[in-house]
């Protein structure tokens, strides 16, 4: 292999050349991994080679140790550990370290990435003990480019999600800090070095907790960072404010002294910087303060509710700073960029986000400065300040007390509605968004007689007037529909008088020739909201609407033949998805009354499934609509099964499209619950697909809880016929229950295990009910002990959700009900079982249905103990 030529090929703009070169590299790595690494490392360290070739070599080396999936990553790391001779490893690492001192900064940067990928394997195994000290020495004694590359390496190593590596790095905190603080000091004359050091310091902050506990070391670190906020180089300033951000998130409890002495002033100065990126980071510092204080208050409230006296320290930084910081945020709101894209994050949007958080943190204390700003600028001739005033009012709708906001909102509503006619589109859009915020967070202040007619009219006018306003107006209208829905099943609600006109308007908007995809999709979402919240007196019009929507959906199938570009395909798919969503909302609202339309709806949905190509988003929505139809029609859905089930089988077996597969699993549950025992002819196929998906390596763990829950639904539906599947399902449930909650478990894994256990309990509950209803409870007897072992685990472990406790106690009660003769009384005598039922029943934070389940389970436990005692006597 001509390594230069192949590496050149990986950078080619020609896709064919690039893919061929990448294939050659892959084949070379597979054929002789050690030789492959040696050749690339030599090319990386080759001072005679061109810069882009050296960079490509470094990238290829890094990629040899990268993988998106965790299992694949462990595989490639294992290859380094077991297939490469120690002498080769030493040589490759030495060449990479040598490259850090190269005058070619790009090669040094590429080498830093490669070293970090090896460090991720070796540092947790104590296989490269000299690495950190080498990097520290480079920073202390090396030339500037070597310092910079070494600091960059430290940053890459520290920027990791790997739990084992993070734990190991804490042991190297002294070395890491020595290097990064030395490079970050104001005495460092090279700005590139100082910038690399500040960046590495930011990445390492999580691992230097021990050092941060030491007041002297902490003072020095904070001094270096605070001095860096005053650097002439904007990159260093940004890095310094980024560090302060992370420090506030990690070490809030240590920040009181520094806030009083320096950070209040420095961050306000930073917010006023002419450099927008610096100003944004200074604003984000206060966002972090607010997020931390909201989190601390939540934690302390929960701790007090649980009777704990161990509360987190809370310093009220935001409340103390309100008079100084909020006026600066309000001024920054007026720095809008009229050319900014809707998703562009600029200083004005950063300030808006911070003001929202401030209101949630300090509550009513934010109102006076904001109100003063609004009153001063609402009529300003400069649209920037009019817009800022409107935005500021909307930003504080969540947090202050209702009694404070209510009169202000009532007073402001007519003004805001009037500003929907402003001459400047940005102001109109902000007015619409502020109205959306009011509809969402302060909806009780909107009066159906006084405000609703003009509010709906203004929002619909805004929706039609300019595409830029579409999303804000639609969001406000959806919140309005939710606010005035009334009680479920009510005969009329405040929307009734406006319902027909609103729906007609939305249908017109979606048919406009100048309507883009965004406007059309948003308008259909509003239509969904109005249909979902329609009172009984509007149901007749909803039924009429179904004809219009189905007709439109039929026309889109004919348009399939006219698609000539990717853009056409996306536009058509968005339209089909939106229309199918409206069909689903109509079905859910009309429930059994949709039956006369059932044949037509199902025919169209099947045509859609038959006409769309692969990798489309449409089938997901079609499946959801079919699930809604099955729920509404119940046993009457049976006549569609023969035509539909081939599509359902295809989706269940389509592991290349996990989203669609997940929808199919949920749909099996819907159909099973709807058809009851009549679903039995299809259950063999369903169970085979579900069991295959459970064993699949291609599908993630997140599918497993839903599959287990599906087993429970099938069991409840087919009753005694579930006997065929019970042995294999029981084995699966016992295996799933064996996954432990270890002390070092990650949050992600913890969530998975809890949801898995919820699925296990749902499956057992379904099986128990099925066997009891068919007089086959003796088939459950071999599994009862393992069920109680899992119940005991649920009780003893700290992490358990309300849903898990409810389903667990459901199993306790149903098992007792299934064995009323006291066959398992000894299990019911356990003190922990009674305690579990009592604790859940007494928890006032739990929903009534959870408490009712616990009460019923407690009664069953008492009956078991009493019955068992009587029999023994």
Phi, psi and omega in degrees: 000124173281099190298321180297315182295317181294316179296322175302318181297327181293342181260002185293140174290342179281117186300322182295313179299317183297314181294321177297317180295317180295324177295319178299318179297315180300315181295320179296320179295321180290323184288317183207087188297316181297315179296321178301313180296320182296312181299314182293319180296323177295321179290323178298320183273357185284107182291343179274343183285155179290151186302316184290332177288318178298318179297317179297323177296316179297320179295318179297321177297313179300317182295336178293344181240023182241148174196144181286319181276141183300317182297318180293323179299315179298326180296311183290328177292322179297329179297319178296318184289322189253339187255353184248127180298140181306323181294324177292317178303313181300317181295313182297316180294321179296319178296321179294316179296322178299323183294336178299335181267006182292147174292342180277101186295329179293320177294320178299319180294316179297321179295322179301318179296317181294315180301320180297324181289327175286320180300324180299332178274316193270326183299314179296340181259009181055038184260353180223060188297334184275353187301306185298319180295324177299315180295320178298315179298320178301318182290323182283325190239348187282171173284170190303313183293332177288320175302311183299313182295322181291320177294321177298321178299313179302317179300314180297320180296318184284337182277076187220151173257355183292117185298316182297318180293319180300317179297320182291324183295332179301329179287343180256016188299323180297315180295316180301310182296319180306314183291309189288323180290322177300317181286336185271349184299155179293340178289343178288118187275341182269116184294328178296319178294314182296321179295316178298322181293316179297319179297316179294323178298317178301317181290335186264353189303328182290335187263359184250029182304320180300316180293325182290336177290335181277117187301318181296314179294319180298317180300320182291316179301313182296323178298314181299318182290316180298320178295326181291335177293343181259006181296154178287331182279123183297328180298319181291318176303313181299315180299322181293315178294326175298319176298315180299322177303309183293322180298318179297322179290327184268326191229042180310318186294346181258004194263355186301312181300315185287327177297314182293322187276328189215318196289326175307306184293315184297318183287324176295319175300316179297320179299332182269003182298145176288339177279112188300321182294326176291313182300318180299318181292326176292322175295317181296333175302315181286332171300316180296318177304311182296315180299319179296317184289325174297315181297317181296316179299318178298314181298316182292323177298316180294319180298318180295321179296329180271004177083013182276147176256357180273098182250148178285147178294139185224119189254358179057038181304315184294315181299316180298324186269000188306312185293335180267320189273317185301316177302326178292317178301319181294322177294322180292332177302332183274008178259046181289151173251109185296341180267000184292142175290160184300331183258011182279130183264102181245184186296323180297317180289326175298317180295320179298314179300318181293320180296320175302311180296323180299316180298320179291332183278312188256354177065227188295343181297340181280343190295311185304309181295324180291316181298320178299318180294317181297312182297325181287325192248355185298331180252016184301145176288333178278115185300332180302320182280327173300314181296317180297321180296314179298313181298317182299319180296316179296327185294334187259021182286344179242119180135299180297157181295148182299321183293335176282316185284325189308307180295328180292318180295315180301322180288324186278332187306310180300324180293313180296319178298320177297326182286353172293349177255013181303154181288338185257128186298324180298320180292318179300316181296317179294324177296316179298318181293320178296321176295323176298319178297319179295316180298328182279311192256335182232040189294335180296341180279349181273122181266131185298323181278314187285315190255326193300313183302312182289329180292311179298317181299314182296320182291322178290323176297317179297321180300322182277341192277327186203133180303327183298331183272351190306309186294321179294316180294317180296318179298317179298317180294322177295318178296323179295318179298318178294320183296320186254024181291332184076187180287149178304132178079011181291151183287325176212159175216172182301340178283340187306316183296336184253357192298307186296317180295321181295314180296317179300317179298316181296321178296323178292318180300317183289343180262357182297139182292331182269005181284125177274175183302320184297314181295315183297315180297316181297318181296321177293327177295321177295318178302317175304313183297318180293320179295312182301324185260014181292135174283171183300327182289351178256359185297324178300321179288327176298319179297320177295319180301326182301324179297317181297313184293318180295323178297317179296320182294322177298320181296327181294330180294323178292328181292344182306325182289340186266000182289123181238349182221167177298321180298316177301316182298314181296319180298314181295318180296319178298319180294316180295320178296315181297313181295320179294325177297320178294318177304315180299316179298320179296315179300315181295325181284320183278339181051234186296339181289354178281351188309315180301334180267356189305313182299315182294316180301312184294323180298316181293317181296322178292323175299318179300311180300327182282336188260333183283148180278185178289165178056036180256152178274349187294314183304326178305311183289323178299315179299320179297319179294320179294323176299317178297320180295318178299317179297323182284320185272339183052237187296337180292349178288345186307322186292345180266352189297316185300319181286327188272328192299330176300323178293321180293318178298316180301317181291320179298328181266001184270082183282351177281342177239082187302325181298315180292320178300318179297317177301319182296321179298315178297324181291325175302316178299314180301310183295319181298314179296325182287316186274339181062223186296338182290352179279352189307320182303337183260357189290326178302313181294316179303312184296321179298313179298316182296318179293323176297317180294327179294325181274349189294138173277337185285328181269143182285170180300333187297344180281335192295315179303318181295323179294317179297318177299322179298321176303317180297319179295317179298316180300311181298326183288315190258001173056232186298337179296345179290349179310322181302322188264348188304313183300315182289322178294318179300319179297316178300316182294322179293322177295316181296325181290343184278352179290118188273161170259091182280158181301328184268016183297140179282161179300319181298315180292323179299313178301319181296313183296320179296313181293328177296317180293325174299317178297319179299313182296319178298320180294314179298319181299315178300316181295319180297312180299319181297313183290323180294316184295339183250009178069030183240031186298337180299336179292340181277341192304322181295345187254354188298317182300316181293329177295316180292329176297319178291319178302320179295321177299316179301318182293317188280337183275146185291321187270108176205141182266165176300318181299320180293317179295320180296313181292327178295315180288333172298318177295317179304311182293316183293324177296319179297320179294326182285334181235069187288348183274008176079025181300332183237034182304324184300327178291324184283346178282348183298130183300324184296331182290315176297317180299319181299312180297319181295315182296318181292318180296327184275350184281110185285348177282345183277155180292155179304323183292330176292316179295323178295319178299317180295320180296315180295317179299320179298319178296320179294322178298314179300317181297319179298312182296315180295314181297316181296320182295320180297318181295318182295324178292000000 
